[in-house]
Structure formats: C-alpha cells, structure tokens
Amino acid sequence: MARPTIYSVADEAGVSISTVSLVFNRPHKVRAATRDNVVAAAHRLGYRPPARAESSRGQLATVAVAAPFSTVPSCSLR
C-alpha cells in the first residue's frame, strides 16, 4: 500500500489540502472541530507529515545578505 499523502487526508476529511497543511503547520489558525476531523482522518490513513514540517516548528529562519561595496574612483581636477 502506498504511503498516504496530504491529498488523501484532505479527501478523507472533506477539506482542502491547504486546510490539512494549516492543521499540521499552524493549528491555531483552524477551527477546533475542523482540526479534530483532519487529525482523525490522518490517523485513520496512517499519515505522518514530512519530518521537515515537524522539525522546523517553532524555529526562526535566519537570512544573511552579502552585498559588495563599490567605490567610486577618485577624480582629481587639475
């Protein structure tokens, strides 16, 4: 049997894939009844979110930007 996907959970729960994603990544943005329905559907199917989603919870991203400095050649007036 193939591993269940976010699509199969959405179909089983009768919601969109966006809702399934929100349940696992930002559960506070989903109504409790909907969240319970999606979690139950995921459990019935044996769905587990990707490890990336579980491990990144609560972490902040750090972004570094490197920009070269340019200098204007000096110009002498004689």
mmCIF file of the N, C-alpha and C atoms, coordinates in Angstrom:
data_MODEL
# 
_entry.id   MODEL 
# 
loop_
_atom_site.group_PDB 
_atom_site.id 
_atom_site.type_symbol 
_atom_site.label_atom_id 
_atom_site.label_alt_id 
_atom_site.label_comp_id 
_atom_site.label_asym_id 
_atom_site.label_entity_id 
_atom_site.label_seq_id 
_atom_site.pdbx_PDB_ins_code 
_atom_site.Cartn_x 
_atom_site.Cartn_y 
_atom_site.Cartn_z 
_atom_site.occupancy 
_atom_site.B_iso_or_equiv 
_atom_site.pdbx_formal_charge 
_atom_site.auth_seq_id 
_atom_site.auth_comp_id 
_atom_site.auth_asym_id 
_atom_site.auth_atom_id 
_atom_site.pdbx_PDB_model_num 
ATOM 1   N N  . MET A 1 1  ? 0.834   -1.169 0.000   1.00 0.00 ? 1  MET A N  1 
ATOM 2   C CA . MET A 1 1  ? 0.000   0.000  0.000   1.00 0.00 ? 1  MET A CA 1 
ATOM 3   C C  . MET A 1 1  ? 0.891   1.248  0.000   1.00 0.00 ? 1  MET A C  1 
ATOM 4   N N  . ALA A 1 2  ? 0.512   2.229  -0.792  1.00 0.00 ? 2  ALA A N  1 
ATOM 5   C CA . ALA A 1 2  ? 1.278   3.466  -0.900  1.00 0.00 ? 2  ALA A CA 1 
ATOM 6   C C  . ALA A 1 2  ? 1.123   4.311  0.360   1.00 0.00 ? 2  ALA A C  1 
ATOM 7   N N  . ARG A 1 3  ? 2.141   5.068  0.639   1.00 0.00 ? 3  ARG A N  1 
ATOM 8   C CA . ARG A 1 3  ? 2.119   5.961  1.795   1.00 0.00 ? 3  ARG A CA 1 
ATOM 9   C C  . ARG A 1 3  ? 1.059   7.044  1.581   1.00 0.00 ? 3  ARG A C  1 
ATOM 10  N N  . PRO A 1 4  ? 0.227   7.324  2.587   1.00 0.00 ? 4  PRO A N  1 
ATOM 11  C CA . PRO A 1 4  ? -0.810  8.349  2.433   1.00 0.00 ? 4  PRO A CA 1 
ATOM 12  C C  . PRO A 1 4  ? -0.184  9.733  2.227   1.00 0.00 ? 4  PRO A C  1 
ATOM 13  N N  . THR A 1 5  ? -0.873  10.550 1.466   1.00 0.00 ? 5  THR A N  1 
ATOM 14  C CA . THR A 1 5  ? -0.386  11.895 1.166   1.00 0.00 ? 5  THR A CA 1 
ATOM 15  C C  . THR A 1 5  ? -1.335  12.942 1.736   1.00 0.00 ? 5  THR A C  1 
ATOM 16  N N  . ILE A 1 6  ? -0.925  14.177 1.660   1.00 0.00 ? 6  ILE A N  1 
ATOM 17  C CA . ILE A 1 6  ? -1.769  15.289 2.096   1.00 0.00 ? 6  ILE A CA 1 
ATOM 18  C C  . ILE A 1 6  ? -3.070  15.310 1.291   1.00 0.00 ? 6  ILE A C  1 
ATOM 19  N N  . TYR A 1 7  ? -2.986  14.867 0.034   1.00 0.00 ? 7  TYR A N  1 
ATOM 20  C CA . TYR A 1 7  ? -4.169  14.822 -0.827  1.00 0.00 ? 7  TYR A CA 1 
ATOM 21  C C  . TYR A 1 7  ? -5.171  13.783 -0.334  1.00 0.00 ? 7  TYR A C  1 
ATOM 22  N N  . SER A 1 8  ? -4.671  12.617 0.077   1.00 0.00 ? 8  SER A N  1 
ATOM 23  C CA . SER A 1 8  ? -5.581  11.576 0.554   1.00 0.00 ? 8  SER A CA 1 
ATOM 24  C C  . SER A 1 8  ? -6.206  11.964 1.899   1.00 0.00 ? 8  SER A C  1 
ATOM 25  N N  . VAL A 1 9  ? -5.444  12.666 2.749   1.00 0.00 ? 9  VAL A N  1 
ATOM 26  C CA . VAL A 1 9  ? -6.001  13.143 4.019   1.00 0.00 ? 9  VAL A CA 1 
ATOM 27  C C  . VAL A 1 9  ? -7.091  14.174 3.757   1.00 0.00 ? 9  VAL A C  1 
ATOM 28  N N  . ALA A 1 10 ? -6.823  15.102 2.840   1.00 0.00 ? 10 ALA A N  1 
ATOM 29  C CA . ALA A 1 10 ? -7.814  16.129 2.501   1.00 0.00 ? 10 ALA A CA 1 
ATOM 30  C C  . ALA A 1 10 ? -9.093  15.486 1.976   1.00 0.00 ? 10 ALA A C  1 
ATOM 31  N N  . ASP A 1 11 ? -8.946  14.489 1.107   1.00 0.00 ? 11 ASP A N  1 
ATOM 32  C CA . ASP A 1 11 ? -10.105 13.791 0.547   1.00 0.00 ? 11 ASP A CA 1 
ATOM 33  C C  . ASP A 1 11 ? -10.883 13.069 1.648   1.00 0.00 ? 11 ASP A C  1 
ATOM 34  N N  . GLU A 1 12 ? -10.177 12.382 2.526   1.00 0.00 ? 12 GLU A N  1 
ATOM 35  C CA . GLU A 1 12 ? -10.811 11.632 3.618   1.00 0.00 ? 12 GLU A CA 1 
ATOM 36  C C  . GLU A 1 12 ? -11.543 12.569 4.584   1.00 0.00 ? 12 GLU A C  1 
ATOM 37  N N  . ALA A 1 13 ? -10.963 13.729 4.855   1.00 0.00 ? 13 ALA A N  1 
ATOM 38  C CA . ALA A 1 13 ? -11.556 14.667 5.812   1.00 0.00 ? 13 ALA A CA 1 
ATOM 39  C C  . ALA A 1 13 ? -12.574 15.602 5.165   1.00 0.00 ? 13 ALA A C  1 
ATOM 40  N N  . GLY A 1 14 ? -12.594 15.640 3.821   1.00 0.00 ? 14 GLY A N  1 
ATOM 41  C CA . GLY A 1 14 ? -13.534 16.521 3.127   1.00 0.00 ? 14 GLY A CA 1 
ATOM 42  C C  . GLY A 1 14 ? -13.141 17.988 3.196   1.00 0.00 ? 14 GLY A C  1 
ATOM 43  N N  . VAL A 1 15 ? -11.826 18.242 3.208   1.00 0.00 ? 15 VAL A N  1 
ATOM 44  C CA . VAL A 1 15 ? -11.310 19.612 3.258   1.00 0.00 ? 15 VAL A CA 1 
ATOM 45  C C  . VAL A 1 15 ? -10.276 19.796 2.148   1.00 0.00 ? 15 VAL A C  1 
ATOM 46  N N  . SER A 1 16 ? -9.785  21.017 2.017   1.00 0.00 ? 16 SER A N  1 
ATOM 47  C CA . SER A 1 16 ? -8.751  21.291 1.013   1.00 0.00 ? 16 SER A CA 1 
ATOM 48  C C  . SER A 1 16 ? -7.371  20.890 1.544   1.00 0.00 ? 16 SER A C  1 
ATOM 49  N N  . ILE A 1 17 ? -6.412  20.757 0.638   1.00 0.00 ? 17 ILE A N  1 
ATOM 50  C CA . ILE A 1 17 ? -5.047  20.444 1.065   1.00 0.00 ? 17 ILE A CA 1 
ATOM 51  C C  . ILE A 1 17 ? -4.467  21.602 1.872   1.00 0.00 ? 17 ILE A C  1 
ATOM 52  N N  . SER A 1 18 ? -4.925  22.814 1.602   1.00 0.00 ? 18 SER A N  1 
ATOM 53  C CA . SER A 1 18 ? -4.466  23.975 2.376   1.00 0.00 ? 18 SER A CA 1 
ATOM 54  C C  . SER A 1 18 ? -4.867  23.835 3.841   1.00 0.00 ? 18 SER A C  1 
ATOM 55  N N  . THR A 1 19 ? -6.066  23.343 4.071   1.00 0.00 ? 19 THR A N  1 
ATOM 56  C CA . THR A 1 19 ? -6.537  23.153 5.441   1.00 0.00 ? 19 THR A CA 1 
ATOM 57  C C  . THR A 1 19 ? -5.715  22.082 6.146   1.00 0.00 ? 19 THR A C  1 
ATOM 58  N N  . VAL A 1 20 ? -5.417  21.006 5.449   1.00 0.00 ? 20 VAL A N  1 
ATOM 59  C CA . VAL A 1 20 ? -4.578  19.947 6.041   1.00 0.00 ? 20 VAL A CA 1 
ATOM 60  C C  . VAL A 1 20 ? -3.210  20.520 6.402   1.00 0.00 ? 20 VAL A C  1 
ATOM 61  N N  . SER A 1 21 ? -2.643  21.293 5.508   1.00 0.00 ? 21 SER A N  1 
ATOM 62  C CA . SER A 1 21 ? -1.346  21.914 5.771   1.00 0.00 ? 21 SER A CA 1 
ATOM 63  C C  . SER A 1 21 ? -1.408  22.815 6.996   1.00 0.00 ? 21 SER A C  1 
ATOM 64  N N  . LEU A 1 22 ? -2.454  23.624 7.096   1.00 0.00 ? 22 LEU A N  1 
ATOM 65  C CA . LEU A 1 22 ? -2.602  24.506 8.254   1.00 0.00 ? 22 LEU A CA 1 
ATOM 66  C C  . LEU A 1 22 ? -2.724  23.713 9.554   1.00 0.00 ? 22 LEU A C  1 
ATOM 67  N N  . VAL A 1 23 ? -3.444  22.617 9.514   1.00 0.00 ? 23 VAL A N  1 
ATOM 68  C CA . VAL A 1 23 ? -3.621  21.806 10.722  1.00 0.00 ? 23 VAL A CA 1 
ATOM 69  C C  . VAL A 1 23 ? -2.269  21.347 11.261  1.00 0.00 ? 23 VAL A C  1 
ATOM 70  N N  . PHE A 1 24 ? -1.355  20.975 10.380  1.00 0.00 ? 24 PHE A N  1 
ATOM 71  C CA . PHE A 1 24 ? -0.065  20.453 10.830  1.00 0.00 ? 24 PHE A CA 1 
ATOM 72  C C  . PHE A 1 24 ? 0.994   21.533 11.031  1.00 0.00 ? 24 PHE A C  1 
ATOM 73  N N  . ASN A 1 25 ? 0.833   22.679 10.389  1.00 0.00 ? 25 ASN A N  1 
ATOM 74  C CA . ASN A 1 25 ? 1.858   23.717 10.496  1.00 0.00 ? 25 ASN A CA 1 
ATOM 75  C C  . ASN A 1 25 ? 1.447   24.920 11.333  1.00 0.00 ? 25 ASN A C  1 
ATOM 76  N N  . ARG A 1 26 ? 0.180   25.249 11.336  1.00 0.00 ? 26 ARG A N  1 
ATOM 77  C CA . ARG A 1 26 ? -0.334  26.387 12.111  1.00 0.00 ? 26 ARG A CA 1 
ATOM 78  C C  . ARG A 1 26 ? -1.717  26.032 12.668  1.00 0.00 ? 26 ARG A C  1 
ATOM 79  N N  . PRO A 1 27 ? -1.761  25.071 13.586  1.00 0.00 ? 27 PRO A N  1 
ATOM 80  C CA . PRO A 1 27 ? -3.049  24.562 14.073  1.00 0.00 ? 27 PRO A CA 1 
ATOM 81  C C  . PRO A 1 27 ? -3.945  25.620 14.714  1.00 0.00 ? 27 PRO A C  1 
ATOM 82  N N  . HIS A 1 28 ? -3.364  26.669 15.257  1.00 0.00 ? 28 HIS A N  1 
ATOM 83  C CA . HIS A 1 28 ? -4.166  27.719 15.890  1.00 0.00 ? 28 HIS A CA 1 
ATOM 84  C C  . HIS A 1 28 ? -5.012  28.499 14.888  1.00 0.00 ? 28 HIS A C  1 
ATOM 85  N N  . LYS A 1 29 ? -4.725  28.353 13.586  1.00 0.00 ? 29 LYS A N  1 
ATOM 86  C CA . LYS A 1 29 ? -5.477  29.069 12.555  1.00 0.00 ? 29 LYS A CA 1 
ATOM 87  C C  . LYS A 1 29 ? -6.686  28.279 12.048  1.00 0.00 ? 29 LYS A C  1 
ATOM 88  N N  . VAL A 1 30 ? -6.915  27.098 12.604  1.00 0.00 ? 30 VAL A N  1 
ATOM 89  C CA . VAL A 1 30 ? -8.003  26.224 12.138  1.00 0.00 ? 30 VAL A CA 1 
ATOM 90  C C  . VAL A 1 30 ? -8.976  25.988 13.288  1.00 0.00 ? 30 VAL A C  1 
ATOM 91  N N  . ARG A 1 31 ? -10.268 26.021 12.978  1.00 0.00 ? 31 ARG A N  1 
ATOM 92  C CA . ARG A 1 31 ? -11.285 25.736 13.999  1.00 0.00 ? 31 ARG A CA 1 
ATOM 93  C C  . ARG A 1 31 ? -11.032 24.366 14.627  1.00 0.00 ? 31 ARG A C  1 
ATOM 94  N N  . ALA A 1 32 ? -11.330 24.256 15.905  1.00 0.00 ? 32 ALA A N  1 
ATOM 95  C CA . ALA A 1 32 ? -11.069 23.018 16.648  1.00 0.00 ? 32 ALA A CA 1 
ATOM 96  C C  . ALA A 1 32 ? -11.768 21.807 16.023  1.00 0.00 ? 32 ALA A C  1 
ATOM 97  N N  . ALA A 1 33 ? -13.013 21.972 15.597  1.00 0.00 ? 33 ALA A N  1 
ATOM 98  C CA . ALA A 1 33 ? -13.756 20.847 15.009  1.00 0.00 ? 33 ALA A CA 1 
ATOM 99  C C  . ALA A 1 33 ? -13.108 20.387 13.705  1.00 0.00 ? 33 ALA A C  1 
ATOM 100 N N  . THR A 1 34 ? -12.688 21.352 12.895  1.00 0.00 ? 34 THR A N  1 
ATOM 101 C CA . THR A 1 34 ? -12.025 21.009 11.634  1.00 0.00 ? 34 THR A CA 1 
ATOM 102 C C  . THR A 1 34 ? -10.687 20.340 11.904  1.00 0.00 ? 34 THR A C  1 
ATOM 103 N N  . ARG A 1 35 ? -9.946  20.887 12.853  1.00 0.00 ? 35 ARG A N  1 
ATOM 104 C CA . ARG A 1 35 ? -8.644  20.322 13.215  1.00 0.00 ? 35 ARG A CA 1 
ATOM 105 C C  . ARG A 1 35 ? -8.805  18.886 13.691  1.00 0.00 ? 35 ARG A C  1 
ATOM 106 N N  . ASP A 1 36 ? -9.793  18.639 14.549  1.00 0.00 ? 36 ASP A N  1 
ATOM 107 C CA . ASP A 1 36 ? -10.031 17.280 15.047  1.00 0.00 ? 36 ASP A CA 1 
ATOM 108 C C  . ASP A 1 36 ? -10.396 16.325 13.914  1.00 0.00 ? 36 ASP A C  1 
ATOM 109 N N  . ASN A 1 37 ? -11.209 16.797 12.971  1.00 0.00 ? 37 ASN A N  1 
ATOM 110 C CA . ASN A 1 37 ? -11.611 15.995 11.816  1.00 0.00 ? 37 ASN A CA 1 
ATOM 111 C C  . ASN A 1 37 ? -10.398 15.615 10.966  1.00 0.00 ? 37 ASN A C  1 
ATOM 112 N N  . VAL A 1 38 ? -9.519  16.575 10.703  1.00 0.00 ? 38 VAL A N  1 
ATOM 113 C CA . VAL A 1 38 ? -8.334  16.321 9.868   1.00 0.00 ? 38 VAL A CA 1 
ATOM 114 C C  . VAL A 1 38 ? -7.368  15.379 10.584  1.00 0.00 ? 38 VAL A C  1 
ATOM 115 N N  . VAL A 1 39 ? -7.155  15.607 11.866  1.00 0.00 ? 39 VAL A N  1 
ATOM 116 C CA . VAL A 1 39 ? -6.247  14.745 12.625  1.00 0.00 ? 39 VAL A CA 1 
ATOM 117 C C  . VAL A 1 39 ? -6.786  13.310 12.667  1.00 0.00 ? 39 VAL A C  1 
ATOM 118 N N  . ALA A 1 40 ? -8.092  13.159 12.840  1.00 0.00 ? 40 ALA A N  1 
ATOM 119 C CA . ALA A 1 40 ? -8.697  11.825 12.846  1.00 0.00 ? 40 ALA A CA 1 
ATOM 120 C C  . ALA A 1 40 ? -8.534  11.140 11.486  1.00 0.00 ? 40 ALA A C  1 
ATOM 121 N N  . ALA A 1 41 ? -8.738  11.893 10.413  1.00 0.00 ? 41 ALA A N  1 
ATOM 122 C CA . ALA A 1 41 ? -8.566  11.329 9.064   1.00 0.00 ? 41 ALA A CA 1 
ATOM 123 C C  . ALA A 1 41 ? -7.116  10.914 8.843   1.00 0.00 ? 41 ALA A C  1 
ATOM 124 N N  . ALA A 1 42 ? -6.196  11.744 9.282   1.00 0.00 ? 42 ALA A N  1 
ATOM 125 C CA . ALA A 1 42 ? -4.773  11.425 9.135   1.00 0.00 ? 42 ALA A CA 1 
ATOM 126 C C  . ALA A 1 42 ? -4.428  10.164 9.918   1.00 0.00 ? 42 ALA A C  1 
ATOM 127 N N  . HIS A 1 43 ? -4.986  10.057 11.105  1.00 0.00 ? 43 HIS A N  1 
ATOM 128 C CA . HIS A 1 43 ? -4.738  8.872  11.934  1.00 0.00 ? 43 HIS A CA 1 
ATOM 129 C C  . HIS A 1 43 ? -5.297  7.609  11.283  1.00 0.00 ? 43 HIS A C  1 
ATOM 130 N N  . ARG A 1 44 ? -6.513  7.694  10.761  1.00 0.00 ? 44 ARG A N  1 
ATOM 131 C CA . ARG A 1 44 ? -7.124  6.535  10.093  1.00 0.00 ? 44 ARG A CA 1 
ATOM 132 C C  . ARG A 1 44 ? -6.282  6.059  8.918   1.00 0.00 ? 44 ARG A C  1 
ATOM 133 N N  . LEU A 1 45 ? -5.706  7.009  8.180   1.00 0.00 ? 45 LEU A N  1 
ATOM 134 C CA . LEU A 1 45 ? -4.919  6.654  6.999   1.00 0.00 ? 45 LEU A CA 1 
ATOM 135 C C  . LEU A 1 45 ? -3.459  6.317  7.317   1.00 0.00 ? 45 LEU A C  1 
ATOM 136 N N  . GLY A 1 46 ? -3.023  6.657  8.519   1.00 0.00 ? 46 GLY A N  1 
ATOM 137 C CA . GLY A 1 46 ? -1.620  6.435  8.869   1.00 0.00 ? 46 GLY A CA 1 
ATOM 138 C C  . GLY A 1 46 ? -0.707  7.508  8.304   1.00 0.00 ? 46 GLY A C  1 
ATOM 139 N N  . TYR A 1 47 ? -1.262  8.693  8.084   1.00 0.00 ? 47 TYR A N  1 
ATOM 140 C CA . TYR A 1 47 ? -0.482  9.803  7.527   1.00 0.00 ? 47 TYR A CA 1 
ATOM 141 C C  . TYR A 1 47 ? 0.430   10.403 8.583   1.00 0.00 ? 47 TYR A C  1 
ATOM 142 N N  . ARG A 1 48 ? 1.657   10.688 8.183   1.00 0.00 ? 48 ARG A N  1 
ATOM 143 C CA . ARG A 1 48 ? 2.598   11.409 9.029   1.00 0.00 ? 48 ARG A CA 1 
ATOM 144 C C  . ARG A 1 48 ? 3.167   12.553 8.208   1.00 0.00 ? 48 ARG A C  1 
ATOM 145 N N  . PRO A 1 49 ? 3.144   13.784 8.740   1.00 0.00 ? 49 PRO A N  1 
ATOM 146 C CA . PRO A 1 49 ? 3.687   14.905 7.983   1.00 0.00 ? 49 PRO A CA 1 
ATOM 147 C C  . PRO A 1 49 ? 5.181   14.707 7.758   1.00 0.00 ? 49 PRO A C  1 
ATOM 148 N N  . PRO A 1 50 ? 5.715   15.325 6.711   1.00 0.00 ? 50 PRO A N  1 
ATOM 149 C CA . PRO A 1 50 ? 7.156   15.201 6.455   1.00 0.00 ? 50 PRO A CA 1 
ATOM 150 C C  . PRO A 1 50 ? 7.971   15.659 7.664   1.00 0.00 ? 50 PRO A C  1 
ATOM 151 N N  . ALA A 1 51 ? 9.119   15.057 7.862   1.00 0.00 ? 51 ALA A N  1 
ATOM 152 C CA . ALA A 1 51 ? 9.980   15.398 9.002   1.00 0.00 ? 51 ALA A CA 1 
ATOM 153 C C  . ALA A 1 51 ? 10.350  16.871 8.995   1.00 0.00 ? 51 ALA A C  1 
ATOM 154 N N  . ARG A 1 52 ? 10.478  17.449 7.836   1.00 0.00 ? 52 ARG A N  1 
ATOM 155 C CA . ARG A 1 52 ? 10.831  18.868 7.706   1.00 0.00 ? 52 ARG A CA 1 
ATOM 156 C C  . ARG A 1 52 ? 9.814   19.737 8.437   1.00 0.00 ? 52 ARG A C  1 
ATOM 157 N N  . ALA A 1 53 ? 8.536   19.446 8.296   1.00 0.00 ? 53 ALA A N  1 
ATOM 158 C CA . ALA A 1 53 ? 7.490   20.233 8.938   1.00 0.00 ? 53 ALA A CA 1 
ATOM 159 C C  . ALA A 1 53 ? 7.543   20.079 10.456  1.00 0.00 ? 53 ALA A C  1 
ATOM 160 N N  . GLU A 1 54 ? 7.842   18.881 10.930  1.00 0.00 ? 54 GLU A N  1 
ATOM 161 C CA . GLU A 1 54 ? 7.894   18.652 12.365  1.00 0.00 ? 54 GLU A CA 1 
ATOM 162 C C  . GLU A 1 54 ? 9.116   19.301 12.996  1.00 0.00 ? 54 GLU A C  1 
ATOM 163 N N  . SER A 1 55 ? 10.256  19.231 12.323  1.00 0.00 ? 55 SER A N  1 
ATOM 164 C CA . SER A 1 55 ? 11.487  19.728 12.925  1.00 0.00 ? 55 SER A CA 1 
ATOM 165 C C  . SER A 1 55 ? 11.608  21.241 12.861  1.00 0.00 ? 55 SER A C  1 
ATOM 166 N N  . SER A 1 56 ? 10.893  21.901 11.950  1.00 0.00 ? 56 SER A N  1 
ATOM 167 C CA . SER A 1 56 ? 11.031  23.343 11.812  1.00 0.00 ? 56 SER A CA 1 
ATOM 168 C C  . SER A 1 56 ? 10.044  24.115 12.674  1.00 0.00 ? 56 SER A C  1 
ATOM 169 N N  . ARG A 1 57 ? 9.162   23.418 13.369  1.00 0.00 ? 57 ARG A N  1 
ATOM 170 C CA . ARG A 1 57 ? 8.174   24.091 14.216  1.00 0.00 ? 57 ARG A CA 1 
ATOM 171 C C  . ARG A 1 57 ? 8.864   24.904 15.291  1.00 0.00 ? 57 ARG A C  1 
ATOM 172 N N  . GLY A 1 58 ? 8.451   26.147 15.416  1.00 0.00 ? 58 GLY A N  1 
ATOM 173 C CA . GLY A 1 58 ? 8.959   26.982 16.483  1.00 0.00 ? 58 GLY A CA 1 
ATOM 174 C C  . GLY A 1 58 ? 10.333  27.567 16.256  1.00 0.00 ? 58 GLY A C  1 
ATOM 175 N N  . GLN A 1 59 ? 10.921  27.319 15.110  1.00 0.00 ? 59 GLN A N  1 
ATOM 176 C CA . GLN A 1 59 ? 12.239  27.858 14.838  1.00 0.00 ? 59 GLN A CA 1 
ATOM 177 C C  . GLN A 1 59 ? 12.122  29.079 13.944  1.00 0.00 ? 59 GLN A C  1 
ATOM 178 N N  . LEU A 1 60 ? 13.020  29.994 14.142  1.00 0.00 ? 60 LEU A N  1 
ATOM 179 C CA . LEU A 1 60 ? 13.064  31.173 13.297  1.00 0.00 ? 60 LEU A CA 1 
ATOM 180 C C  . LEU A 1 60 ? 14.110  30.977 12.217  1.00 0.00 ? 60 LEU A C  1 
ATOM 181 N N  . ALA A 1 61 ? 13.840  31.527 11.065  1.00 0.00 ? 61 ALA A N  1 
ATOM 182 C CA . ALA A 1 61 ? 14.799  31.439 9.973   1.00 0.00 ? 61 ALA A CA 1 
ATOM 183 C C  . ALA A 1 61 ? 15.740  32.636 10.037  1.00 0.00 ? 61 ALA A C  1 
ATOM 184 N N  . THR A 1 62 ? 16.981  32.401 9.696   1.00 0.00 ? 62 THR A N  1 
ATOM 185 C CA . THR A 1 62 ? 17.962  33.472 9.635   1.00 0.00 ? 62 THR A CA 1 
ATOM 186 C C  . THR A 1 62 ? 18.383  33.627 8.186   1.00 0.00 ? 62 THR A C  1 
ATOM 187 N N  . VAL A 1 63 ? 18.362  34.848 7.722   1.00 0.00 ? 63 VAL A N  1 
ATOM 188 C CA . VAL A 1 63 ? 18.741  35.117 6.348   1.00 0.00 ? 63 VAL A CA 1 
ATOM 189 C C  . VAL A 1 63 ? 19.905  36.086 6.356   1.00 0.00 ? 63 VAL A C  1 
ATOM 190 N N  . ALA A 1 64 ? 20.945  35.761 5.625   1.00 0.00 ? 64 ALA A N  1 
ATOM 191 C CA . ALA A 1 64 ? 22.102  36.649 5.513   1.00 0.00 ? 64 ALA A CA 1 
ATOM 192 C C  . ALA A 1 64 ? 22.158  37.197 4.096   1.00 0.00 ? 64 ALA A C  1 
ATOM 193 N N  . VAL A 1 65 ? 22.482  38.452 3.996   1.00 0.00 ? 65 VAL A N  1 
ATOM 194 C CA . VAL A 1 65 ? 22.596  39.086 2.688   1.00 0.00 ? 65 VAL A CA 1 
ATOM 195 C C  . VAL A 1 65 ? 24.003  39.660 2.568   1.00 0.00 ? 65 VAL A C  1 
ATOM 196 N N  . ALA A 1 66 ? 24.667  39.295 1.505   1.00 0.00 ? 66 ALA A N  1 
ATOM 197 C CA . ALA A 1 66 ? 26.008  39.830 1.260   1.00 0.00 ? 66 ALA A CA 1 
ATOM 198 C C  . ALA A 1 66 ? 25.945  40.711 0.028   1.00 0.00 ? 66 ALA A C  1 
ATOM 199 N N  . ALA A 1 67 ? 26.377  41.940 0.192   1.00 0.00 ? 67 ALA A N  1 
ATOM 200 C CA . ALA A 1 67 ? 26.358  42.875 -0.927  1.00 0.00 ? 67 ALA A CA 1 
ATOM 201 C C  . ALA A 1 67 ? 27.751  43.502 -1.052  1.00 0.00 ? 67 ALA A C  1 
ATOM 202 N N  . PRO A 1 68 ? 28.300  43.463 -2.230  1.00 0.00 ? 68 PRO A N  1 
ATOM 203 C CA . PRO A 1 68 ? 29.634  44.050 -2.397  1.00 0.00 ? 68 PRO A CA 1 
ATOM 204 C C  . PRO A 1 68 ? 29.549  45.576 -2.294  1.00 0.00 ? 68 PRO A C  1 
ATOM 205 N N  . PHE A 1 69 ? 30.590  46.143 -1.718  1.00 0.00 ? 69 PHE A N  1 
ATOM 206 C CA . PHE A 1 69 ? 30.674  47.600 -1.656  1.00 0.00 ? 69 PHE A CA 1 
ATOM 207 C C  . PHE A 1 69 ? 31.420  48.065 -2.886  1.00 0.00 ? 69 PHE A C  1 
ATOM 208 N N  . SER A 1 70 ? 30.946  49.115 -3.464  1.00 0.00 ? 70 SER A N  1 
ATOM 209 C CA . SER A 1 70 ? 31.651  49.636 -4.626  1.00 0.00 ? 70 SER A CA 1 
ATOM 210 C C  . SER A 1 70 ? 32.240  50.987 -4.244  1.00 0.00 ? 70 SER A C  1 
ATOM 211 N N  . THR A 1 71 ? 33.340  51.274 -4.820  1.00 0.00 ? 71 THR A N  1 
ATOM 212 C CA . THR A 1 71 ? 33.969  52.559 -4.556  1.00 0.00 ? 71 THR A CA 1 
ATOM 213 C C  . THR A 1 71 ? 33.988  53.338 -5.841  1.00 0.00 ? 71 THR A C  1 
ATOM 214 N N  . VAL A 1 72 ? 33.857  54.606 -5.708  1.00 0.00 ? 72 VAL A N  1 
ATOM 215 C CA . VAL A 1 72 ? 33.908  55.489 -6.857  1.00 0.00 ? 72 VAL A CA 1 
ATOM 216 C C  . VAL A 1 72 ? 35.344  55.931 -7.011  1.00 0.00 ? 72 VAL A C  1 
ATOM 217 N N  . PRO A 1 73 ? 35.932  55.735 -8.195  1.00 0.00 ? 73 PRO A N  1 
ATOM 218 C CA . PRO A 1 73 ? 37.329  56.144 -8.355  1.00 0.00 ? 73 PRO A CA 1 
ATOM 219 C C  . PRO A 1 73 ? 37.463  57.651 -8.112  1.00 0.00 ? 73 PRO A C  1 
ATOM 220 N N  . SER A 1 74 ? 38.501  57.981 -7.392  1.00 0.00 ? 74 SER A N  1 
ATOM 221 C CA . SER A 1 74 ? 38.697  59.409 -7.122  1.00 0.00 ? 74 SER A CA 1 
ATOM 222 C C  . SER A 1 74 ? 39.105  60.117 -8.411  1.00 0.00 ? 74 SER A C  1 
ATOM 223 N N  . CYS A 1 75 ? 38.683  61.298 -8.493  1.00 0.00 ? 75 CYS A N  1 
ATOM 224 C CA . CYS A 1 75 ? 38.920  62.055 -9.704  1.00 0.00 ? 75 CYS A CA 1 
ATOM 225 C C  . CYS A 1 75 ? 39.573  63.367 -9.280  1.00 0.00 ? 75 CYS A C  1 
ATOM 226 N N  . SER A 1 76 ? 40.683  63.672 -9.828  1.00 0.00 ? 76 SER A N  1 
ATOM 227 C CA . SER A 1 76 ? 41.363  64.905 -9.419  1.00 0.00 ? 76 SER A CA 1 
ATOM 228 C C  . SER A 1 76 ? 41.204  65.949 -10.521 1.00 0.00 ? 76 SER A C  1 
ATOM 229 N N  . LEU A 1 77 ? 40.891  67.120 -10.092 1.00 0.00 ? 77 LEU A N  1 
ATOM 230 C CA . LEU A 1 77 ? 40.777  68.235 -11.033 1.00 0.00 ? 77 LEU A CA 1 
ATOM 231 C C  . LEU A 1 77 ? 42.073  69.031 -10.991 1.00 0.00 ? 77 LEU A C  1 
ATOM 232 N N  . ARG A 1 78 ? 42.659  69.268 -12.109 1.00 0.00 ? 78 ARG A N  1 
ATOM 233 C CA . ARG A 1 78 ? 43.923  69.996 -12.128 1.00 0.00 ? 78 ARG A CA 1 
ATOM 234 C C  . ARG A 1 78 ? 43.743  71.312 -12.772 1.00 0.00 ? 78 ARG A C  1 
# 
